Amino acid sequence: MVRNRYRPVNRRTIANFPSSGQREMPGFYTHMFIEDIYSGILGYRLSDDEEQGRRIRVDGGEEAVGGVESICASLARGSTYSINRTIESAIESIALHLAWHGKAVYEICGGEGKERSLMSVPPYRLFRVPRAFVQLIPAADRRWSQGRTYTYLPTRLAWVVRMPRSLGGATVYRRLLNQLNEFSATGPEFWARDLEAGKLSAEFSFTDYNRAQTASIARITRRWGWNRRDTSSNFDTEFFYFLRSLRFRQAQAVLRDHIVAEINALLSRLEINAHIELDGYPSPSRIGELIEGAMSGALHYGEAFKLSG
């Protein structure tokens, strides 16, 4: 039976601002980086998870498990056929918000148990004040809010998930996205201006520019180990590529465990006596061991990468 998460809820905040239109899209490398973080947060399913020894377990009584399913269904992107898939989708959805903004804010709606749900709050025009969040509503959108100029969300009705500190936290992460935007241009500004004017300088070396750009992106994403999906080996070795890939998977594992821990903390806060466990997924420490094995030569880096997924 398909489980449908779409049901009417009463919320205090506004779900979106139609008048704002589409915001400026991120640069090429920024968009790719964001996509890589959330799309592989639970690995890449090449076969049934049970065959790989992976499964999601919910410890708790029937009523508590129903509460977990209700919470996760409100986060999931679309309908699912099982509680495992619902939790998977919820984790991926939270990872998506964190990858885009470094922080995810949700409004806790509904009553008790299975009636509770979480509604995403847009990060724009949202301000933290003592004991609450204030959401400012643009004049053009106030007809959707019965003329209100702002909404008030008490912190007791808010759930906030931030990028883990070990990955830099929300502020450092947003700075990283801005830096990636700066490196996403095809070429420097003076080159673009010359191109528009129909001039091409023979003194400008694209090879040198690409090498410098590659080195800069590797430096600013070193905490994550992102490899830019670049298998060309033009500026680095195959070993370096796989080592970066292993570090990126380790960062994803850190983020995955952090999201599950935050969900479990929310369940405890809402007095839902249940606990989510991920079995069979490589832990950050396990991937760390694989990295050490690859670096020492005790394990081939290709095998280490295979075991990390």
N, C-alpha and C positions, 0 to 999 in steps of 0.2 A: 504493500500500500504506500502511495506517495504521501509524504508528510509535507504539508503546506505551511510555510511560516508566515504567510500574509494574512493578517487578521487586524481588524480595526483596533487602534489603541489611542488613548488620550495622552498627549504629551504637552509639556510646557514650552519646549523650544521649537524653533522653526526648522523644518527638515532641509530646506534649501532656499536660495534667493534667486528666483527666476530672472529678475532684472539685471543681475550681475553678468549674465551671459557666460560664455566660455572663457575661462582664465587662460592666460598665456601658457602655452605648452612648454614643458621643460626641454632643454637641449638634448641632442642625440645621446650623448654619454650618460646624462642624468636619467633619461627615460630608460635606457638599457639597464643601468644599475638598479633602478627601482624595480623593474620587471624581474631581474634575476634574483633579487632578494626574496620576494614573496612567492614567485612561481615554483621555487624549489625548496620551500620551507619544510615540506614533509617528504623530500626526496622526489625522484621521478619514477612513477609507477610503470615498470616494464612488465610486471606480472602481478598476480594476486598477492596482496600484502601478507596473507596468511602463509603463503608459500615462502615468503622471505622472512618469516618469523616475526612480522610486525603486526601489532594490533593495539587498539585503544580500549582500555579497560576502565569502567566506572564502578568504583566501590561504593555501595550504599543500598538502602532499602528501595523498594519499588517506587514509593512516593517521592523519595529524594532523587532517584534517577529520572523520574518524570520532570522534576524541577530543572535538572541539568539539561535535559533535552529541550525544554521550553526556552531556556536562556540561550543555548547554542543555536537553536533553530531561528531565533530572532537575529542572530549574527550571520548565519549562513547565507551564502549567495545562491538563492534558488532553493528548490525542493530537493529532498534526498529520500533514500529508501531505508535507511537504517540510522541508528543513533551514532554509530561509528563514523559514517560519512557526514553526518550533521556536525559532529565535533571537528572533524577534519576541515570542513568548509568554514567553520567558525574560526579556527586557528588561522587559516589562510586569509580570511577576511580581515582579521585584526592585523596580521602581518602586512597586508596591502595598505591599510591606513598608516601603519608605522613607517613603511617604506616611503610613502608619499610625504608624510608630514613630521615624522619623528615622534608624534604623540597622537593618541586616539582618545576622544572624549565621547562618552555614551550617557544617555539619560536612562535611568532605571524607571520603567513604566509598569503599570498593572498593580495587582494586589499581592496575593500570596501564592506560593507554590507554582503550579503550572500556568498561572495567569501572568506571571512576571515576564517581562521582555526587556531587551536593550535596544534603544534607538540611537543611531549615530548622530552626533551633533557636528555640523560643519565647523572646521577650525577657524574660518574667517569671521571677523567681527565678533570674536568671542574673547572676553576678558575675565581674568581671575580677580575677584574681590574677596574680602574676608567672608568666609563661610559660604561662598556661592560663586557661580559663573554668571556673567551678564552678557547676553547676546543682543547686539545692536541691530535693529531692523532697518534696512534702507527705506526711504520714503515711498519708492515705487512698489514695495512689497508689503506695505502695511495693510492693504486690503485683504491679504490672506491671514492677517493676525488680528482682525477686528480693530484695526487702528492703533494697536500697541506700537510703541517706539522701541521697546526692548522686551526681552524675556528674562526671567530670573530663575536660575536653577540652583537650588541649595546643594551643597556638597554631599549631603546625605542621600541625595537622589542622583548623584553623578558617579560614574566610574571612569577613571582615567588610567590609561596604559601608556607608559613612556618607553622610548628606546632604552635598553639596559645601560647602566653606567659603564660596564666593561666594553661596550661598543661606542662609548663617547657620550651617551645621553642624548636628549632631544636637541639641545642647543648646538652641540658640536656636530650632530648629524645634519641638521638643517644648514649649517655652515658648509659642510661637505657637499651637499646638493648644489649650493650656490657656486662653489668652486668648480664643480663638474660642469655647470652651465657655462662657465667662462672658457672651458677647454673644449666645448662642443662645436665651436665654429670650424668650418672647413679650412680656413686660413686666417691670418691676422687681419685686423681692420684695414691697414694700409693696402694690403694685397687686394682685399675686396673692393676698396675704392678705385684702385688702379684698374681692376678687371671691369668694373662698371664703366670706366672712362675709356675702355678699349686699349689699355696699356698693359704690357707684360714685361716685368723686369727679369732679365737674365741673371741678375745677381742674387735673386731670391731662390733658395734651395728648399724644395718641398721635403726632400729626404731629411735634411737637418731639422726642419720644422716638425715633422712627424716623429722623429726620434726624441726631440725635446718634449713634445706633447705626451708621448707614451711614457717617458720617464716621470713627468709631472703627475700624470694620472696615477701611476703606480705608487708614487710617494704619498699622495693625499688619501689614497684608499688602502694604505698598508695595514691599517687596523682590521680591515675587512678581507684583504687578500684577493680583491676582485681582479679577474684576468681579462676583462673586456671582450670575452669570447674570441680572442685573437689567437689563432693557431698557426699564424704565418711564420713565426720564428724569425721575423725580420730583425728584431731588436733584442730578443732574449732566447734562451735555450729551452729545449723541451722540458728539462728538469725544472727550470724556473716556472714554466707555465703550470706544470702539475703541482708544484709546491704552492703556488698562489691559489690554485683551484682547491687544494686541501684546506688551506687557511680560510677560504671563503665558505666552504662547507662547515668548518668548525664555527665560524661566525653565525651561520644560519642555525646550527644546532644550539648555540647560546641563545639566539632569539627565540627559537621554538620552545626551549625549556622555560624561558622567561615568560612567554605568553601563557603556557600551561600553568605555571606557578601563579600568575596573576588571576587566571580564571578560578583556580582553586581558592585563592584568597577571597575572591568575590563570593564564591559559594559559601564560605565560612561566614563572611560578613552578612549574607542574606539568610543565614541560619538554615542553609540547605546541607544536610548531613551526608554529603557525598564527596568523592575525590576522584579526579581524572588521572590516569596513569598511561604513559606511552611505553609499550613494551617492544623491544627489538630495534628501536631507532638509535643510531650511533650517538653517543653522548659527546659533549665537547672534550672531555678527558680522553675518551677512547680515540677520537680523531687526533688528539694531541699525541697519543702514543704512536699512531700511524705516521704522523709527521716526523717524529723522532726516528722511527724505524727507517723511513725513506731517506732522511738526511744522513744517518749513520751507514747506510748501505745494507742494513740487515733485511730490508724489504724493498723490492722494486717499486719505484714510485707509481707505476701503472697499476700494480696490485693494490698498493695503499689507497689509490684513488677509487678503485673498484669497491674496496671494503668500506669506504667512507660514505657511500651513497645509500 
